[in-house]
Amino acid sequence: MTKTSPSEHATAAPVPEASAKATAARSGFRIGPEGWTTLALFGLTVFMILASRLISSGFGSWQQAQAILLLSSFTIVLGFGQGLVILIGGLDLSVGVVMTLGGILAYRWIGTSLVALFWAIPCILLVTGCVGAINGLGATLLRLPPFIMTLATSLIIYGVFLGFTGGQPRGVASPALTSAYTSTFAGLPVILWLLLIFIILATLVQSHSSFGRRLYAVGTSPMAAYIAGLPVRLLIVAAYAISGATSGLAGILLVGYATGATLTMGQSYLLPSVAAVVVGGASILGGRGTYLATVGGALLLTTLSTIIEALGLAEGWRTVIYGLVIMLALLALRENMGIGWALTPKFRNTASRSRPGGAGHKPNKTGGNG
Amino acid sequence: MQHQTDEIDDASGGPAPQTPVLRVAGVSKAYGATIALNSVTLEVLSGEVHALLGENGAGKSTFVKVLSGIVRQGGGALSLDGTPYEPRSLMDARRSGVSTAFQELSLLPNLTVAANLTLPHPLKGGLGLASRSRNEARAVELLHQFDAADISPRSIVSRLSLAQKQRIEIIRAISHRPRLLVLDEPTAALAEPEWLFRIVEQLAASGMATLYISHRLSEVRRLCNKGTILRNGDSIGPIAIAETSDNEIFRMMVGKRSEERRQVASGSSVVRDVAIEVSGLTGESIHDVGFSLHKGEVVGVAALEGQGQRELFRILGGVARPLRGTISLEGSLVNLKSPGQALAAGAGIAFVPEERKSEGIFLTQSTCANVTLPLLNRLSRFGLVSSRREYAVAADQIQRVQLAERLLRLRISALSGGNQQKALIMRVLLSGARSLILFDPTRGVDVGTKQTIYEVIHRFVQDGGSVLIYSTELPELVKLSHRCLVLYRGRVAGELSGENLSEEGLVALATGHNIEEIRSRETA
């Protein structure tokens, strides 16, 4: 049927020199494009913190760096769940409200008791995880578009809050949670150590566990994953459930940081959670992205908003600059991944399109008989 | 260029030489390295119904696309009524007087019959807006004229039966009053082809030229005097249909290749255990399909496009569900609800789908990750995958499919199609399944990869595995399989094995003919 030139057998494009050198020969590990994105994000964050000295002498200090780390802890935690959902090709717009749910429950259940900490936190994670699982079931069994499903869930939960709390959540901020932000261990706030543990565990789950590897497969091509025998629906529901639980965790942390709970406490973290993942180089179509890059994205965005805040500009300008910088960051960071990947097939098509007008074209002048 | 000839031309050869409506001279078309058309030459006269015959992949669809302006030819020349014809688009072709009824129907499913018949230029009402009543009136007129008054112009196309849709597709093509009508497998879904024959004969009498693409020789004999055969992108002909026997036509379609020696010693004397037994399998496009696949056996499936093979393979792979019928693995009945279940059922069934890029491999992942996906549990401890062990296992295994180790770390999208296919086959082998369901596994891959895939299949069945393989390339089936089933219109039309397994035999069965009958008629 088809004739293919034998030269095609000469396999794929040669390994580029640079990446061959970057190959750590023994472990089978190398810094791929995703690794470079992560490094670039961390580098940019450090650079911005140092450069902010120019704006104000109080900036660029170690204290300020710590403050930024504390502030970004919520987005970093949210970003894990959001990142997994985006990895499987979905989107979780309920993270803000579920974060609020976690916060309100923590405010109410934990109180001043230290014992409550040990039963309440698992319970809160379970409840918020279930909310996430419901999102996942809606996206798989009911086949609702993920953003509609998660938006609907968040509206419903918000309505339930209003009904139950009468607009004003009651409770006490747990002193234990607050102390995670105020007390230090080995020179760093306790929360940063906890965050470090979280990041390590999350990276292991996303990039090095068989579960995470299956999520990548599902995100790359759900149909191929299905044919390869993976339980695609279960994996999708699991990703949403984790997103619910990490949102709940972020809510618990926020109660400790803000020493209080409001009905809108999580709202402002929804967009940063998506932005951190996307700035980190993940494809919104799924299948690509690493958690470390999301962490980098969260740090970069938090640094950025802190600095913009310090510029003393009007609120409108701050938002404009924030938006512009996110756009620029996306363009710059996607250079080697997103854009190249998205455009290549198109270019290939145009290149292979045959020239207009065949080579052997001759006007055919046979005398008509009409 | 579009002048209506009122004189009635006699296709069987009036003495006066006339300008053909369509003249095609040495037309070629390549997609990258793949040559779809090498050199096609043919002429269709006014009032003639010219047959175009060829097996799968001979280039028929590409030729239709060139004629109807969807793709542009690479070389050669086309002329219409003596004027150079180079359509830039479907609309351009239609303006020049060529309209096509496509095999893959081109109707808009969510619009009404009337809208489909009058697009792209719906009749306007008073305000310059499309007028529903005028369009419906026009549709009724067309439906009556072409003997399809049973179809309501208000029906939504997606609710029509396949046969009705095909009639609408044909009527729409004819309604443009073309100089040349291209009918691509027009009777594939028609219950009563006589309807079409009447219309075509009537229009031919008024001077329209028709290119009739079909694999049904009986229809071709009924309608056409002359024909052209496409084989591997080359045209053979013109041939006088009436003076050429079915067998000669099959031989021309298949060519010399059939002399190639078969490699597999067929008809193994030892009766082996049954791996998969299928009986009464019925789905949307298959009816009462039954066969058995033994351990150590390669069973081929041959069929023209769309004879139900896709559904059959997807059912066996657990992707689609049958309406009726049973599948048993090693004697016990199974219900394959998902590919995961198929892999886990009995000794395991693994499916290689036709769409490598969207259903087979994971494009954004590394080759290594693609290959080791089925092994993740075995490669991990406490849920964590050891990347060193993973790499070592992959590097060790890919030698079985002759894939270079350096490709493991690359993203699989950077690999050639052939290497991607090797990686996919490797993954399927690593799943541990003892039965492979391969749907056109060598499609679009290079010669070297094909050879590798053949070797892998040989080794797999030698080790007691079993393989069911569909291929669009008949020589491949003849070479690889011990037995070959032929599907025609969703049913098993026959089975060839041993010395009877030949390309001519497969072509005959696949086009709804019986090779034994033909042979006995010839010898008689």
Interface residues (C-beta under 8 A of the other chain):
Chain A: M1 T2 K3 T4 S5 P6 S7 E8 H9 A10 T11 A12 A13 V15 T23 S27 G28 F29 R30 L204 H208 S209 S210 F211 R213 R214 Y216 A217 T220 S221 M223 A224 A225 Y226 I227 A228 G229 L230 P231 S283 G287 R288 W341 S352 S354 P356 G357 G358 A359 G360 H361 K362 P363 N364 K365 T366 G367 G368 N369 G370
Chain B: H3 T5 A16 P17 Q18 T19 R23 A25 G26 V27 S28 K29 A30 Y31 G32 A33 T34 I35 A36 N56 G57 A58 R72 Q73 G74 G75 G76 A77 S79 D81 G82 T83 P84 E86 N232 G233 G317 V319 S338 P339 G340 A342 L343 A344 A350 F351 P353 S358 E359 G360 I361 F362 L363 T364 Q365 C368 A369 L373 P374 L376 N377 L379 S380 G383 L384 V385 S387 R388 E390 Y391 A392 A404 R406 L407 R409 L410 S413 A414 L415 S416 G417 G418 N419 R427 S431 G444 V445 D446 V447 G448 T449 T472 E473
